[in-house]
Amino acid sequence: MYYRPADGHGLPYNPFNAIVAPRPIGWISSRSADGTDNLAPYSFFNAIAYVPPQVMFASTSAKPDQDGTKDSVANIRETGVFCVNIVAQSDRDVMNISSEGFTKDIDEFAKSGAAKTECSEIACARVANAPAALECQVRQIVPLEGAHNVMVIGEVVGVHMRDDCVVNGRFDVTQFQPLTRMGYRDYAVIREVFELTRPDD
């Protein structure tokens, strides 16, 4: 099958949602200027540079009570900071609750039951028991093609790692089984890890 996205795919579900998979989930915490904490998962998320360490996530829709965007982007525009919390399989139900489109005055930490603690370098909350959390200063907010598409790029200025996830000097994902997004309503868990040596190593 071949299709041009501009012409449509003719299928009951959009295949693009599932082709690029699995995708890591950035569980983004932010705080509004008036102090309301927000927590929301984004599957358009990834690390994009080593030095300085940088990450990105993209928001692709809007809420009626925000100006053409979602709470995360609105908060980040106000404060210039956010935190990326890594999602373990054990937190999948809590993460899913936090994905609901609550009004902007609602604290998703409280609604979902996610454990909350303060970040170290930025004025923002983070998920206390997350395997890792990346405290970020905004470097760019980039409008993308499409009605509500926005990419946020942040520089990582603080890194939290759960002690049990550091094994023999390495951050070990097998200790918590990362949750990933496959597309549609499908998710996957990473349970098997193997190593490949590059030919020029």
Wavefront OBJ file of the C-alpha trace (Angstrom):
o trace
v 0.000 0.000 0.000
v 1.142 3.535 -0.745
v -0.580 6.771 0.114
v 0.108 10.486 0.121
v -0.824 11.988 3.506
v -2.262 15.013 1.712
v -4.736 12.687 -0.067
v -5.644 10.508 2.923
v -5.013 6.816 3.599
v -8.535 5.376 3.312
v -8.099 3.196 6.402
v -10.301 3.311 9.516
v -7.268 4.314 11.618
v -4.341 6.562 10.740
v -1.313 4.281 10.118
v 1.176 7.087 10.789
v 0.189 6.904 14.467
v 1.712 3.431 14.684
v 4.548 3.352 12.127
v 7.155 5.160 14.229
v 7.147 2.834 17.231
v 7.915 2.258 19.970
v 8.208 5.845 21.141
v 9.459 6.831 24.593
v 6.975 8.686 26.762
v 7.896 12.033 28.257
v 5.762 12.496 31.353
v 6.011 16.280 31.450
v 5.530 18.166 34.684
v 5.156 21.937 34.663
v 3.841 24.698 36.896
v 1.714 27.670 35.920
v 2.651 31.191 36.922
v -0.079 31.066 39.574
v 1.402 27.886 41.092
v -0.825 25.104 39.733
v 1.114 21.916 38.980
v 0.454 20.005 35.761
v 1.456 16.483 34.744
v 0.810 15.051 31.268
v 2.309 12.302 29.041
v 3.653 13.028 25.552
v 4.734 10.309 23.126
v 6.297 12.761 20.689
v 9.353 12.954 22.938
v 13.060 12.178 22.768
v 16.606 13.116 23.744
v 18.262 15.114 20.962
v 21.816 16.059 22.055
v 24.570 14.976 24.468
v 26.520 18.172 25.228
v 24.793 20.064 26.594
v 22.112 17.426 27.181
v 18.867 18.415 25.471
v 15.408 16.917 25.048
v 12.313 17.771 23.062
v 8.615 17.069 23.174
v 5.825 18.112 20.854
v 2.264 19.085 21.704
v -0.250 18.504 18.914
v -3.642 19.664 20.162
v -5.375 22.390 22.156
v -7.731 22.730 25.118
v -10.734 25.072 25.255
v -9.374 26.839 28.361
v -5.929 27.540 26.875
v -4.984 29.853 24.024
v -4.543 27.405 21.145
v -2.414 24.913 23.065
v -2.358 22.591 26.098
v -1.524 23.239 29.741
v 2.092 22.035 29.493
v 3.060 24.442 26.714
v 1.091 27.315 28.263
v 2.858 26.809 31.606
v 6.279 26.499 29.992
v 5.751 29.724 28.055
v 5.017 31.445 31.374
v 7.868 29.992 33.444
v 10.566 28.774 31.035
v 11.038 25.439 32.816
v 9.693 21.884 32.832
v 10.636 18.403 34.002
v 10.613 15.145 32.042
v 9.687 12.147 34.178
v 10.496 8.700 32.800
v 7.549 6.271 32.958
v 7.949 2.799 34.422
v 5.521 0.001 33.608
v 4.416 0.067 37.243
v 3.143 3.657 36.781
v 1.132 3.012 33.623
v -2.290 3.465 35.252
v -1.245 6.624 37.088
v 0.203 8.025 33.858
v -2.995 7.173 31.997
v -5.147 9.042 34.530
v -2.922 12.100 34.124
v -3.624 12.111 30.371
v -7.238 13.212 30.911
v -8.050 16.702 29.668
v -8.617 18.300 33.068
v -9.194 22.046 33.267
v -6.081 24.160 33.758
v -6.795 24.771 37.456
v -6.534 21.046 38.279
v -3.363 19.459 39.700
v -2.892 16.147 37.836
v -0.525 14.904 40.549
v -3.430 15.006 42.997
v -5.979 13.612 40.519
v -3.781 10.687 39.401
v -2.150 9.879 42.724
v 1.355 10.467 41.349
v 3.865 11.022 44.147
v 5.063 14.631 44.067
v 8.278 16.286 45.172
v 10.099 19.494 44.262
v 12.809 19.748 41.633
v 16.295 20.859 42.712
v 17.296 23.405 40.039
v 13.958 24.725 38.795
v 10.643 25.851 40.301
v 8.639 22.791 39.271
v 7.338 19.541 40.720
v 8.504 16.100 39.621
v 7.279 12.526 40.053
v 9.026 11.444 43.244
v 9.324 7.732 42.447
v 10.081 8.008 38.715
v 13.111 5.965 37.597
v 14.618 9.226 36.334
v 13.619 12.863 36.028
v 15.231 15.527 33.858
v 14.932 19.120 35.026
v 14.917 21.407 31.991
v 15.365 25.050 31.097
v 13.568 25.986 27.879
v 15.867 26.794 24.956
v 13.334 27.014 22.108
v 9.586 26.816 21.554
v 9.133 26.105 17.867
v 5.813 26.414 15.990
v 5.354 23.485 13.586
v 3.159 23.058 10.519
v -0.404 22.304 11.592
v -3.013 24.050 13.706
v -1.724 23.374 17.233
v 1.653 21.695 16.670
v 4.445 23.047 18.874
v 7.880 21.620 19.713
v 9.534 22.480 23.021
v 13.316 22.066 23.343
v 14.879 22.108 26.782
v 18.404 21.894 28.157
v 18.733 19.402 30.997
v 20.118 21.252 34.038
v 19.461 18.604 36.690
v 19.158 14.807 36.604
v 17.507 12.594 39.217
v 18.031 8.816 39.045
v 16.431 6.337 41.425
v 19.213 4.566 43.333
v 18.012 1.060 42.419
v 18.254 1.964 38.710
v 22.021 2.590 38.865
v 23.772 -0.778 38.543
v 27.527 -1.188 38.109
v 27.884 2.468 37.173
v 25.183 2.363 34.479
v 21.578 3.540 34.393
v 19.869 0.166 33.947
v 16.413 0.224 32.312
v 15.849 -3.453 33.136
v 15.323 -2.373 36.750
v 12.001 -0.688 35.936
v 10.786 -1.769 32.460
v 10.188 1.468 30.516
v 6.697 2.005 29.155
v 6.525 2.986 25.477
v 3.808 4.091 23.065
v 3.086 1.993 19.985
v 0.291 4.059 18.432
v -3.507 4.091 18.612
v -4.186 2.935 22.206
v -1.358 0.384 22.167
v 1.609 0.428 24.534
v 4.599 -1.855 25.086
v 7.051 -2.614 27.870
v 10.806 -3.063 27.355
v 11.797 -6.329 29.038
v 14.694 -7.592 26.917
v 17.941 -5.681 26.395
v 20.924 -6.774 24.284
v 24.196 -5.158 23.311
v 25.706 -4.609 19.878
v 29.333 -3.561 19.398
v 29.896 -1.107 16.569
v 32.432 -2.203 13.915
v 34.656 0.785 14.710
v 34.631 0.311 18.508
l 1 2 3 4 5 6 7 8 9 10 11 12 13 14 15 16 17 18 19 20 21 22 23 24 25 26 27 28 29 30 31 32 33 34 35 36 37 38 39 40 41 42 43 44 45 46 47 48 49 50 51 52 53 54 55 56 57 58 59 60 61 62 63 64 65 66 67 68 69 70 71 72 73 74 75 76 77 78 79 80 81 82 83 84 85 86 87 88 89 90 91 92 93 94 95 96 97 98 99 100 101 102 103 104 105 106 107 108 109 110 111 112 113 114 115 116 117 118 119 120 121 122 123 124 125 126 127 128 129 130 131 132 133 134 135 136 137 138 139 140 141 142 143 144 145 146 147 148 149 150 151 152 153 154 155 156 157 158 159 160 161 162 163 164 165 166 167 168 169 170 171 172 173 174 175 176 177 178 179 180 181 182 183 184 185 186 187 188 189 190 191 192 193 194 195 196 197 198 199 200 201
